[in-house]
Amino acid sequence: MTVPTATTDLQLHLVPAGCRLDFTRQPGRFAYVYRRQVNQAWKCIAHNACSPHIDRTLPASGGTVEYMVCYCDAAGNITEATPIVQAQLPSQPAHSQARNAGQTPRPRPLA
């Protein structure tokens, strides 16, 4: 089955919370957001999604991530799909607990 390309584009923005996806809502259609990493299958990450959608579950390893939005009718049939957009994610360093080196806590004054 060939799915027509949507007449609107999918815009991707890297924000501190993750990847923000901006897309047009289509009357009578439901938006499903899909994501895939290199050499992996597409995974639906949001059903009946609203725009903007923020993907907060990004891979810690970094690399290329692709997104697409499919528009479905009430029966669940895909009627259109946006072009694929890519994001090049930086590797995220392991989180470590911050320490205040060289500082000792001050005692509280007694009342």
C-alpha positions in Angstrom: 0.0 0.0 0.0 1.3 3.4 -0.9 0.5 6.2 1.6 0.2 9.7 0.2 2.6 12.3 1.5 0.9 14.9 3.7 0.7 18.4 2.3 2.1 19.8 5.6 5.6 19.3 6.9 6.9 18.0 10.2 9.1 20.5 12.0 11.7 19.2 14.5 13.4 21.3 17.2 15.9 20.1 19.8 14.9 21.6 23.1 16.2 21.0 26.7 13.3 18.6 27.4 13.9 16.5 24.3 12.8 16.7 20.6 9.8 19.0 19.9 7.7 18.0 16.9 5.4 20.6 15.3 2.8 19.4 12.8 -0.6 20.4 11.6 -3.8 18.9 13.0 -6.1 17.7 10.3 -9.9 17.8 10.8 -11.3 14.3 11.2 -7.9 12.7 11.4 -5.8 11.3 14.2 -2.1 12.0 14.4 0.3 9.1 15.3 3.9 10.0 16.0 6.6 7.4 15.0 10.3 7.3 15.8 13.1 5.0 14.8 16.8 4.8 15.3 19.3 3.7 12.7 18.8 0.0 11.8 15.7 -0.4 14.0 11.9 -0.6 13.2 9.5 2.3 13.5 7.9 2.6 16.9 4.7 4.5 17.6 5.4 6.8 20.5 2.1 8.8 20.6 -1.5 8.0 19.6 -3.9 10.8 18.8 -1.0 13.3 19.4 -1.3 17.0 19.7 1.1 19.5 18.3 3.6 20.3 19.6 4.6 16.9 20.8 7.8 16.5 22.9 9.7 13.3 22.8 11.4 13.1 26.2 12.6 9.5 25.9 15.7 10.0 23.8 18.5 7.4 23.6 21.4 8.2 25.8 23.8 6.9 23.2 23.1 9.7 20.8 23.1 9.2 17.1 20.5 9.8 14.4 16.8 9.6 15.3 14.1 9.8 12.6 10.4 10.9 13.1 7.3 10.9 11.0 3.6 11.6 11.7 0.9 9.4 10.2 -2.7 10.7 9.9 -5.4 8.0 10.4 -9.1 8.1 9.8 -11.7 6.9 12.4 -11.2 3.3 11.2 -7.5 3.4 12.0 -6.4 3.4 8.3 -3.4 5.6 7.5 -4.5 8.3 5.0 -1.3 10.4 4.9 2.2 10.6 6.3 4.6 13.5 6.7 8.0 13.4 5.2 10.7 11.9 7.5 12.8 14.3 9.6 16.0 13.5 11.3 17.8 14.7 14.4 21.4 14.2 15.2 21.5 13.7 19.0 24.7 14.3 21.0 25.8 11.6 23.4 24.6 12.4 26.9 27.1 12.1 29.7 26.4 9.9 32.7 24.8 11.9 35.4 26.8 12.2 38.6 25.8 13.7 41.9 27.1 17.2 42.4 29.4 17.9 45.3 30.6 21.1 46.9 34.3 20.2 47.3 36.1 22.1 50.1 32.9 23.3 51.8 31.7 22.0 55.1 28.3 22.6 56.5 28.0 25.5 58.9 26.5 24.6 62.3 23.2 26.2 63.1 23.2 28.7 66.0 21.5 27.4 69.1 18.4 29.3 70.2 
